[in-house]
Structure formats: C-alpha cells, structure tokens
Amino acid sequence: MFMARFTSVVINLVRASVVHTLTPLLQRSATTMACTKLDKTSAKDLVNSVDNFLFDCDGVLWDGKGAIDGSLETIQKLLSMGKRVFYVTNNSTNTRDNYVKKCHKFGYPAQTEEIACTAYIAALYLHNIKFKGKVYVVGNPSMGVELDKLNIKHFGIGPDTFDTSEITSMLQMKLDDEVTCVLVGYDMYLNVAKISKAASYLQNPDVLFLATNEDSHLPVAGSKIVVPGTGTMVNAVKIPARRDPIILGKPEKPMFEVLRETHNLNPSRCCLVGDRINTDIGLAKCCKLKSLLVLSGVTTEQDLARVDPGSLPDLYTSSLCDLRSFINN
C-alpha cells in the first residue's frame, strides 16, 4: 500500500514538472504561429490591400549609422506604385520642416504634409477642435513653432527662473486667467516652477490637459547613460495635478485620427510599419490598421515569443528591404 501511494505521488510530481516545462514552449509556439513572417504571397497581398503606408523613422528608415539598407528603395517602390507614404514619430523636439530636412539628408523624398511628429500633431489637434484661449507649454521650441504656424497663443517654453526655494515664495506665483490648456512635451528646462504652474492650471477641470507622448527614455545606443523621455515630464505634472492627460502620440488614437481627418485616410486601407510593439504596433491595433513589424530596430524575433498574442503585428520581417524584394519578384 505504501509503495503504491509513493509511486502515485512520484508520477504526479513528474507530470506536474513536465506540464510546467512544456507550457511556456507551447505558448511560444502558439505566439509564433499567431505572427506571420512576411513572404512573397503575404507581401503582395499587403501591398494590394493598402493605399497608405505610415512609417516610424528611427529603427525602420534609419539608425545611428544612417539609412537602413533597402529602406529607401522600398519607399521609392511604394511611391512608384501610387501608394501614399507618411512618416510618424513621437519625437516632439523637431518640427515637420526639420524632419523633412532629415529625410532628405538620407535620401527619402518626404514633403512637409507627409510628416506627423508630435509637436505638429499637438498644434493640429488644438486647431481641429477650434481651440480658443492660451496654452501653457511645458515643452521645447519646436512645439512653439508648430503652435505659431496655426496662430495658437502660448507661453512657457524655455527656462523659468521663478524662485521656488521657499513655499512662501511659490505661493506668490501669478497664474494667467487666459490659460485653457496645458501641453506637455519634452522639456530640458523642467523644474519645480514649471511643474507647479502646470499642475495649478489643471486644478480647473475646464483646462484641457494634453501630452505629446509617454516614452520612458530616449534610445541612446552604446551608452550607459539613461536620458529621461517625455514620460518623465508628463508624470511630473500629472501626479501633483491628479489628472491624466490626453496622449497625442503613439500608441494612442489622436496621432492617427489627426492624419485621418486631414488626409481623408481609410483605416482599413492603411498599414503602420514600425520597430516597436508597444508604440507602433500598439497604434495599429488601437486604430484597426494593418501592421508590419521590422526587426531592424528595437524588437528582436526572440521578443515576439514573449508578447501577448493580442499585441502581435499582422506580419513581421527582418527589414524593409524584404518587402521590396518580395513585391519586385
């Protein structure tokens, strides 16, 4: 009797160990199956079903060394087929005009109206809702340039030297009654004075709270130094304000919605191409766009095995060069 019970216990332990070992393997296998690697057939199906391609820039079109091999030729091929191409980025520190110059530097035939950077998206979002009033900006000069182009009144960009050494001096801070929006982007001059002013304006529930993005840090290849991203600035304001902002950049809807309304885009005929699952593919999922993940930037093929199947792209490939090769044959 004892031996029978002992044997039963051992068998159950072995069975549990096997299940524990095999389950992750089976899950990874299912994940891989849920994410299709680009081939000749799927590439041609994708191109035939899409009129508009939205490309992330860093890690897709270029990296720290320059244009990624084959990416420029892919863009040229899509344009020759009559496809519309847009460049979308969460970076708020450049204007659309600056991004055009950067695209031209690497050979990409971009025009201003094809660029969607968050500095521009923020200004256009306010313009489209017929914003009236004044914007307090925790941000950078590029955001100011885009706001100026659409005649949106703003202030706050640059250093704020108000004395915050004592709480009593902070309580003497003057607020502008015309402010009806707080906009937060990347700000190298973020300090207690700016945080206090932004949070104070946001105590009025009628004041709109916008943020360009919530990226945690900036990609700095080969460095041990961590450069805080815009999410640092956003959290510094929203915690004391006790409010959450409308996020305008990827992966949230406003980034695409502004493009859709301005350029009359049909989501079912759009494909977003990116190298990040959380932002690029996240936006595609959020807005029901087709998606293609390239492994020339942040994400690796091994990363795909650790992603929830619901967050996976429709297709993935090593780089844009593959897409051109498949549709050329």
GUKOL-255474 format. One record per residue (C-alpha): residue number from 1; residue in one letter; x, y, z. Coordinates in nm, 3 decimals, always signed. Each point is the difference from the previous one (the first is absolute). Last residue first. Layout:
N
SITE   n res    east   north      up
SITE NUM   A       X       Y       Z
...
END
This chain:
329
SITE   n res    east   north      up
SITE 329   N  +0.951  +3.940  -5.795
SITE 328   N  +0.015  +0.371  +0.086
SITE 327   I  -0.267  -0.038  +0.269
SITE 326   F  +0.211  -0.248  +0.197
SITE 325   S  +0.329  +0.189  -0.025
SITE 324   R  -0.161  +0.331  +0.095
SITE 323   L  -0.158  -0.151  +0.312
SITE 322   D  +0.327  -0.169  +0.097
SITE 321   C  +0.195  +0.328  -0.016
SITE 320   L  -0.238  +0.137  +0.260
SITE 319   S  +0.183  -0.202  +0.264
SITE 318   S  +0.003  -0.338  +0.179
SITE 317   T  -0.367  -0.080  -0.049
SITE 316   Y  -0.328  +0.005  +0.191
SITE 315   L  -0.366  -0.027  -0.089
SITE 314   D  -0.337  +0.059  +0.165
SITE 313   P  +0.175  +0.147  +0.302
SITE 312   L  -0.024  -0.160  +0.346
SITE 311   S  -0.186  +0.163  +0.288
SITE 310   G  -0.282  -0.256  +0.024
SITE 309   P  +0.254  -0.283  +0.003
SITE 308   D  +0.154  +0.134  +0.325
SITE 307   V  +0.366  +0.059  -0.065
SITE 306   R  +0.281  -0.221  +0.132
SITE 305   A  +0.056  -0.203  -0.316
SITE 304   L  +0.011  +0.319  -0.204
SITE 303   D  +0.298  +0.119  +0.203
SITE 302   Q  +0.212  -0.283  -0.142
SITE 301   E  -0.059  +0.140  -0.350
SITE 300   T  +0.155  +0.327  +0.119
SITE 299   T  -0.166  +0.338  +0.062
SITE 298   V  +0.192  +0.328  +0.022
SITE 297   G  +0.107  +0.071  -0.358
SITE 296   S  +0.056  -0.209  -0.312
SITE 295   L  -0.255  -0.263  +0.105
SITE 294   V  -0.282  +0.145  -0.209
SITE 293   L  -0.359  -0.027  +0.117
SITE 292   L  -0.277  +0.031  -0.258
SITE 291   S  -0.349  +0.107  +0.101
SITE 290   K  -0.346  +0.038  -0.152
SITE 289   L  -0.198  +0.275  +0.164
SITE 288   K  -0.281  -0.051  +0.251
SITE 287   C  +0.063  +0.329  +0.184
SITE 286   C  +0.110  -0.146  +0.335
SITE 285   K  +0.170  -0.300  -0.161
SITE 284   A  +0.202  +0.221  -0.234
SITE 283   L  +0.087  +0.235  +0.285
SITE 282   G  +0.125  -0.291  +0.213
SITE 281   I  +0.201  -0.130  -0.295
SITE 280   D  +0.195  +0.326  +0.002
SITE 279   T  +0.004  +0.078  +0.373
SITE 278   N  +0.021  -0.326  +0.200
SITE 277   I  +0.123  -0.223  -0.283
SITE 276   R  +0.289  +0.217  -0.110
SITE 275   D  +0.170  -0.031  -0.340
SITE 274   G  -0.264  +0.162  -0.218
SITE 273   V  -0.209  -0.023  -0.316
SITE 272   L  -0.361  +0.117  +0.027
SITE 271   C  -0.231  -0.114  -0.278
SITE 270   C  -0.303  +0.187  -0.128
SITE 269   R  -0.289  -0.107  -0.226
SITE 268   S  -0.230  -0.115  +0.283
SITE 267   P  +0.069  +0.327  +0.179
SITE 266   N  -0.136  +0.209  -0.292
SITE 265   L  +0.200  +0.322  -0.008
SITE 264   N  -0.162  +0.334  -0.085
SITE 263   H  +0.330  +0.191  +0.018
SITE 262   T  -0.080  +0.243  +0.282
SITE 261   E  -0.262  -0.212  +0.177
SITE 260   R  +0.204  -0.319  -0.016
SITE 259   L  +0.325  +0.172  +0.090
SITE 258   V  -0.155  +0.156  +0.310
SITE 257   E  -0.161  -0.334  +0.088
SITE 256   F  +0.330  -0.184  -0.036
SITE 255   M  +0.191  +0.189  +0.269
SITE 254   P  -0.322  +0.056  +0.199
SITE 253   K  -0.054  -0.377  +0.047
SITE 252   E  +0.268  -0.083  +0.256
SITE 251   P  +0.306  -0.221  -0.065
SITE 250   K  +0.159  +0.231  -0.110
SITE 249   G  -0.029  +0.372  +0.060
SITE 248   L  -0.285  +0.224  +0.118
SITE 247   I  -0.042  -0.113  +0.360
SITE 246   I  -0.303  +0.166  +0.161
SITE 245   P  +0.124  +0.078  +0.347
SITE 244   D  -0.078  -0.170  +0.333
SITE 243   R  -0.085  +0.211  +0.300
SITE 242   R  +0.121  +0.018  +0.360
SITE 241   A  +0.179  +0.327  -0.082
SITE 240   P  +0.283  -0.097  +0.238
SITE 239   I  +0.043  -0.337  -0.179
SITE 238   K  -0.089  +0.129  -0.348
SITE 237   V  +0.282  +0.252  -0.018
SITE 236   A  +0.307  -0.208  +0.090
SITE 235   N  -0.160  -0.293  -0.182
SITE 234   V  -0.007  +0.191  -0.327
SITE 233   M  +0.359  +0.122  +0.037
SITE 232   T  +0.133  -0.351  +0.061
SITE 231   G  -0.218  -0.139  -0.278
SITE 230   T  +0.182  +0.239  -0.232
SITE 229   G  +0.311  -0.215  +0.019
SITE 228   P  +0.280  -0.012  +0.257
SITE 227   V  +0.352  -0.051  -0.141
SITE 226   V  +0.162  -0.304  +0.161
SITE 225   I  +0.381  +0.002  -0.022
SITE 224   K  +0.175  -0.334  -0.053
SITE 223   S  +0.040  +0.080  -0.370
SITE 222   G  +0.024  -0.225  -0.305
SITE 221   A  -0.326  +0.107  -0.162
SITE 220   V  -0.188  +0.288  +0.157
SITE 219   P  -0.374  -0.065  -0.037
SITE 218   L  -0.186  +0.266  +0.200
SITE 217   H  -0.184  -0.097  +0.315
SITE 216   S  -0.347  -0.076  +0.138
SITE 215   D  -0.204  +0.100  -0.305
SITE 214   E  -0.326  +0.157  +0.120
SITE 213   N  -0.101  +0.204  -0.303
SITE 212   T  -0.095  +0.351  -0.119
SITE 211   A  -0.202  +0.087  +0.308
SITE 210   L  -0.330  +0.188  +0.026
SITE 209   F  -0.203  +0.126  +0.297
SITE 208   L  -0.294  +0.227  -0.085
SITE 207   V  -0.098  +0.254  +0.265
SITE 206   D  -0.370  -0.029  +0.084
SITE 205   P  +0.077  -0.212  +0.307
SITE 204   N  +0.185  +0.297  +0.156
SITE 203   Q  +0.263  -0.159  +0.224
SITE 202   L  +0.192  -0.042  -0.324
SITE 201   Y  +0.132  +0.357  +0.012
SITE 200   S  +0.161  -0.081  +0.334
SITE 199   A  +0.161  -0.318  -0.129
SITE 198   A  +0.160  +0.189  -0.289
SITE 197   K  +0.119  +0.283  +0.222
SITE 196   S  +0.145  -0.232  +0.265
SITE 195   I  +0.178  -0.221  -0.255
SITE 194   K  +0.148  +0.305  -0.171
SITE 193   A  +0.126  +0.149  +0.327
SITE 192   V  +0.133  -0.336  +0.121
SITE 191   N  +0.219  -0.046  -0.306
SITE 190   L  -0.010  -0.120  -0.361
SITE 189   Y  +0.257  +0.185  -0.209
SITE 188   M  +0.085  -0.281  -0.243
SITE 187   D  -0.370  -0.029  -0.087
SITE 186   Y  -0.144  -0.282  -0.212
SITE 185   G  -0.373  +0.047  -0.029
SITE 184   V  -0.281  +0.118  +0.228
SITE 183   L  -0.294  +0.214  -0.113
SITE 182   V  -0.218  +0.177  +0.258
SITE 181   C  -0.319  +0.152  -0.144
SITE 180   T  -0.250  +0.273  +0.092
SITE 179   V  +0.246  +0.269  +0.109
SITE 178   E  -0.160  +0.347  -0.022
SITE 177   D  -0.004  +0.048  +0.379
SITE 176   D  +0.381  +0.008  +0.010
SITE 175   L  +0.132  -0.118  +0.336
SITE 174   K  +0.221  +0.203  +0.234
SITE 173   M  +0.234  -0.178  +0.243
SITE 172   Q  +0.003  +0.156  +0.348
SITE 171   L  -0.064  -0.341  +0.156
SITE 170   M  +0.335  -0.111  -0.137
SITE 169   S  +0.172  +0.264  +0.212
SITE 168   T  -0.158  -0.138  +0.317
SITE 167   I  +0.096  -0.353  -0.102
SITE 166   E  +0.365  +0.102  +0.002
SITE 165   S  +0.278  -0.058  -0.257
SITE 164   T  -0.251  +0.019  -0.284
SITE 163   D  +0.112  +0.335  -0.140
SITE 162   F  -0.129  +0.042  -0.356
SITE 161   T  +0.283  -0.058  -0.249
SITE 160   D  -0.199  -0.182  -0.266
SITE 159   P  +0.227  -0.106  -0.285
SITE 158   G  -0.146  -0.048  -0.351
SITE 157   I  -0.356  -0.049  -0.125
SITE 156   G  -0.271  +0.131  +0.235
SITE 155   F  -0.227  +0.190  -0.240
SITE 154   H  -0.273  -0.066  -0.254
SITE 153   K  -0.246  +0.158  -0.243
SITE 152   I  -0.102  -0.223  -0.290
SITE 151   N  +0.049  +0.167  -0.338
SITE 150   L  +0.029  -0.330  -0.191
SITE 149   K  +0.363  +0.061  -0.097
SITE 148   D  +0.068  +0.129  +0.351
SITE 147   L  -0.103  -0.332  +0.155
SITE 146   E  +0.244  -0.185  -0.229
SITE 145   V  +0.284  +0.236  +0.090
SITE 144   G  -0.078  -0.025  +0.371
SITE 143   M  +0.018  -0.378  -0.007
SITE 142   S  +0.338  +0.028  -0.172
SITE 141   P  +0.117  +0.238  +0.275
SITE 140   N  -0.040  -0.257  +0.282
SITE 139   G  -0.253  -0.114  +0.256
SITE 138   V  -0.204  +0.079  +0.308
SITE 137   V  -0.241  +0.221  -0.190
SITE 136   Y  -0.277  +0.212  +0.154
SITE 135   V  -0.249  +0.038  -0.283
SITE 134   K  -0.223  +0.308  -0.043
SITE 133   G  -0.365  +0.037  -0.090
SITE 132   K  -0.211  -0.139  -0.278
SITE 131   F  +0.040  -0.345  -0.152
SITE 130   K  -0.193  -0.071  -0.319
SITE 129   I  +0.012  -0.378  +0.065
SITE 128   N  +0.201  -0.038  -0.322
SITE 127   H  +0.247  +0.273  +0.097
SITE 126   L  +0.071  -0.161  +0.337
SITE 125   Y  +0.067  -0.337  -0.165
SITE 124   L  +0.210  +0.173  -0.266
SITE 123   A  +0.228  +0.155  +0.262
SITE 122   A  +0.044  -0.329  +0.187
SITE 121   I  +0.050  -0.198  -0.322
SITE 120   Y  +0.268  +0.246  -0.111
SITE 119   A  +0.214  -0.041  +0.312
SITE 118   T  -0.088  -0.372  -0.006
SITE 117   C  +0.158  -0.060  -0.339
SITE 116   A  -0.215  -0.092  -0.299
SITE 115   I  +0.186  +0.070  -0.324
SITE 114   E  -0.165  -0.048  -0.341
SITE 113   E  -0.121  +0.361  -0.020
SITE 112   T  +0.361  +0.120  +0.018
SITE 111   Q  +0.120  -0.203  -0.296
SITE 110   A  +0.220  -0.308  +0.013
SITE 109   P  +0.207  -0.148  -0.281
SITE 108   Y  +0.234  -0.207  +0.223
SITE 107   G  +0.367  +0.050  -0.093
SITE 106   F  +0.159  -0.020  +0.344
SITE 105   K  +0.049  +0.377  +0.028
SITE 104   H  -0.337  +0.046  -0.170
SITE 103   C  -0.170  -0.178  +0.292
SITE 102   K  +0.188  +0.221  +0.247
SITE 101   K  -0.099  +0.314  -0.187
SITE 100   V  -0.363  -0.111  -0.008
SITE  99   Y  +0.026  -0.068  +0.373
SITE  98   N  +0.113  +0.356  +0.062
SITE  97   D  -0.296  +0.132  -0.198
SITE  96   R  -0.237  -0.218  +0.204
SITE  95   T  +0.138  +0.154  +0.317
SITE  94   N  +0.245  -0.185  +0.222
SITE  93   T  +0.011  -0.044  +0.378
SITE  92   S  -0.339  -0.176  +0.024
SITE  91   N  +0.125  -0.349  -0.093
SITE  90   N  -0.293  -0.243  -0.006
SITE  89   T  +0.054  -0.068  -0.371
SITE  88   V  -0.211  -0.059  -0.311
SITE  87   Y  +0.119  +0.024  -0.362
SITE  86   F  -0.274  -0.029  -0.261
SITE  85   V  +0.006  -0.173  -0.340
SITE  84   R  -0.278  -0.010  -0.258
SITE  83   K  +0.005  -0.293  -0.240
SITE  82   G  -0.006  +0.060  -0.376
SITE  81   M  +0.217  -0.299  -0.094
SITE  80   S  +0.299  +0.230  -0.059
SITE  79   L  -0.046  +0.124  +0.358
SITE  78   L  +0.022  -0.356  +0.131
SITE  77   K  +0.320  -0.063  -0.197
SITE  76   Q  +0.162  +0.321  +0.121
SITE  75   I  -0.080  -0.086  +0.361
SITE  74   T  +0.149  -0.347  -0.047
SITE  73   E  +0.314  +0.143  -0.164
SITE  72   L  +0.051  +0.229  +0.301
SITE  71   S  -0.038  -0.291  +0.242
SITE  70   G  +0.239  -0.233  -0.182
SITE  69   D  +0.293  +0.046  +0.237
SITE  68   I  -0.090  +0.208  +0.305
SITE  67   A  +0.074  +0.369  -0.056
SITE  66   G  +0.268  +0.135  +0.232
SITE  65   K  +0.230  -0.143  +0.269
SITE  64   G  -0.213  +0.097  +0.300
SITE  63   D  -0.304  -0.160  -0.159
SITE  62   W  -0.212  +0.069  -0.304
SITE  61   L  -0.326  -0.096  -0.170
SITE  60   V  -0.135  -0.252  +0.250
SITE  59   G  +0.213  +0.030  +0.315
SITE  58   D  -0.072  +0.372  +0.035
SITE  57   C  -0.270  +0.104  -0.248
SITE  56   D  -0.345  -0.149  +0.059
SITE  55   F  -0.172  -0.046  -0.332
SITE  54   L  -0.368  +0.043  -0.087
SITE  53   F  -0.088  -0.164  -0.332
SITE  52   N  -0.319  +0.104  -0.180
SITE  51   D  -0.181  -0.180  -0.282
SITE  50   V  +0.008  -0.352  +0.143
SITE  49   S  -0.169  -0.325  -0.109
SITE  48   N  +0.216  -0.067  -0.307
SITE  47   V  +0.317  +0.077  +0.195
SITE  46   L  -0.093  -0.245  +0.276
SITE  45   D  -0.102  -0.279  -0.238
SITE  44   K  +0.329  +0.044  -0.188
SITE  43   A  +0.198  -0.026  +0.322
SITE  42   S  -0.208  -0.294  +0.127
SITE  41   T  +0.071  -0.198  -0.318
SITE  40   K  +0.372  +0.077  -0.023
SITE  39   D  +0.068  -0.061  +0.367
SITE  38   L  -0.036  +0.198  +0.322
SITE  37   K  +0.010  -0.202  +0.321
SITE  36   T  -0.343  -0.049  +0.149
SITE  35   C  -0.064  +0.059  +0.371
SITE  34   A  -0.261  -0.231  +0.153
SITE  33   M  +0.216  -0.304  -0.076
SITE  32   T  +0.287  +0.151  +0.194
SITE  31   T  -0.231  +0.064  +0.293
SITE  30   A  -0.130  -0.358  -0.008
SITE  29   S  +0.358  -0.132  +0.009
SITE  28   R  +0.083  +0.231  +0.287
SITE  27   Q  -0.304  -0.128  +0.189
SITE  26   L  +0.098  -0.360  -0.068
SITE  25   L  +0.349  +0.064  +0.129
SITE  24   P  -0.134  +0.183  +0.304
SITE  23   T  -0.231  -0.297  +0.076
SITE  22   L  +0.264  -0.270  -0.055
SITE  21   T  +0.207  +0.047  +0.312
SITE  20   H  -0.283  +0.047  +0.250
SITE  19   V  -0.195  -0.285  -0.161
SITE  18   V  +0.305  -0.227  +0.024
SITE  17   S  +0.056  +0.096  +0.364
SITE  16   A  -0.364  -0.062  +0.088
SITE  15   R  +0.014  -0.346  -0.162
SITE  14   V  +0.322  -0.084  +0.188
SITE  13   L  -0.157  +0.103  +0.329
SITE  12   N  -0.316  -0.198  -0.074
SITE  11   I  +0.205  -0.310  -0.085
SITE  10   V  +0.203  +0.035  +0.320
SITE   9   V  -0.315  +0.029  +0.213
SITE   8   S  -0.156  -0.305  -0.164
SITE   7   T  +0.317  -0.204  +0.056
SITE   6   F  +0.003  +0.094  +0.368
SITE   5   R  -0.367  -0.097  +0.035
SITE   4   A  +0.063  -0.337  -0.163
SITE   3   M  +0.312  -0.057  +0.209
SITE   2   F  -0.190  +0.068  +0.323
SITE   1   M  -0.281  -0.240  -0.095
END
